[in-house]
Amino acid sequence: MSATHANLTAAYAEVKAEITRTDTKTGLLLAFVGAVLAGAWTLARDLPLTTPAYVVGSAGMVLLVAAAGLLLRSTRPNLRGRHGFPLWATLTAEEITTAVERDLAADIAGLSRLAVAKFTSLRRAVDLTLTGGALLILAALLTAGGAL
């Protein structure tokens, strides 16, 4: 095996690992956002909210729902891609061998773009989650302050 092929194989494995890592983080964050949404809804339903608390809390919930949407979009499979298994599904066994030997660098580039898109969605979802959570905390403080 040549040094170039070994380097390409290592790069391919690294990109696949990053995609797996992103999908794992996305799944955990989606579960967390779902739990926060459920908890906030349960608490807000039983509390007498002031108008400011209602407005701020609603904005926080909207941001958390948007974060969940981004997370779901990030995990949605791209079956139209021309790299990896979507391409291989259209080829014969012989064509796969030729394509893998010839197009490993192209696969790395395509999968890297996919990984960057997933990380970008994950980053935006984290930002929305932090902002939505801060708004929910502010709504809770407004509710507690109104109850005093």
N, C-alpha and C positions, 0 to 999 in steps of 0.2 A: 504494500500500500504506500503510495507516495505521500510526502509531507503535506502537499496541498490537499489531497483527498482526506487525510487525517484531520487537517485543520477545518475543512468544510464539514466533516462529520461531527466534529466537536462543536462547531458553531450551530449546526442543525439541532443537536441535542440541547444546547443551551437555550435556543429559541423555544423549543418545545417545552422545556422546563419552565421558562418564564410564562408561557401561556397557561400551563398547569397551575403555576403559582398564582397567577391573576385570577383564574377561575375559582381557586380555593378561597382566596381573599374575598372575591365577589360573593360567593355562597355564604360565607360567614357574615359579611356585612348585610346581606339581604335578610338573613335570619334576625340579626340585631335590629335592623330598621323595622322589620315586621313586628318584633316584640315591643319596640318603643311605640309604634303606632297603636298596637292593641292596648298597651298599658295606658297610654295617654287618652285614648278614646274611652276606656273603662272609667278612668278617674274623672275625666271632664263630664261624662254623662251624669255622674252622681253629685257633682258640685254646682253650687250656684255661682256662675261666672259673672264677673263684671264685664261691661262692654269692652274696655281695653284688654282684659284678659282673653275674652272671646276672640277679638280681632287678632291679637298677637299669637294666640294658640292656634287659630285657624291658619295663619300664615306659616307657622311651624309645621303643621300637619301637611299643608300643601307642598312644602319643600321636602318633607320626608317621602311623600308619595312620588314626587319628581325624582328623588334619589332612587327609590325602588324601581321606577321605570328605567332609569339609566342602567341600573344593575341588571335588570332583566334583558335589556337590549345588549348589554355587554356579553351575556352568556348565550345569546341567541346564536346558533351555529350558522356559519356562512357556507352554504352549500354551492354557491355560484363561483367559488374561488377556483383558480386554475393552478393551485399548488396543493401538494399533499393528497390526502385521500379523495377529495372531490374530483381531482384530475384522474387519479388512479382508478376510480370507479368506472371511468369511460374507456379504459385501455385494456388490452389483453396482457397476459403475463409477460410476454416477450417485450411488448411496448413499455411496460412498467420498468423492467430492468434497464432498457435503453434510456428512458426518461430520467430515472434516478441517477444513472451514471452521468448523463449529459446535463441535467438541469438541477443539480443539487444547489448550486449557488442561487438560481432563480427561486427555488423553493425557500431557501433561507431568507431571501429578500421579501418574498410574499408573506411568509409567516411572521417575519419581523414587523412588517406593516400591520398585520393583524394584531400582534402583541402590543404595539404602540397604541392602536385604536382601543384595545381593551383597557390598557393602563390609563389612557386619557379618560375614558368613561368612568373607570373606577375612581380616579382622582376627583373628577367633577362630583361624583356621587358622595364621596367622603366630604367634600366641601359643603354640599347641600345638607348632608346629615348633621355636620357640626353646626351649621347655621340654624337648621330646623330645630335641633336639640336645644340650642341657646334660646331660641324663641319660646320653646315649650317651658324651659326653666323660668324665663321672664314671665310667662303667663301664670305659672304656678306662684311666683312671688307676688304678682299683682293680685291673684286670688287670695293668697294668704294675707296680704296687706289690707285687702278690702274686708276680710273677715275679722280683723282686729278692731 
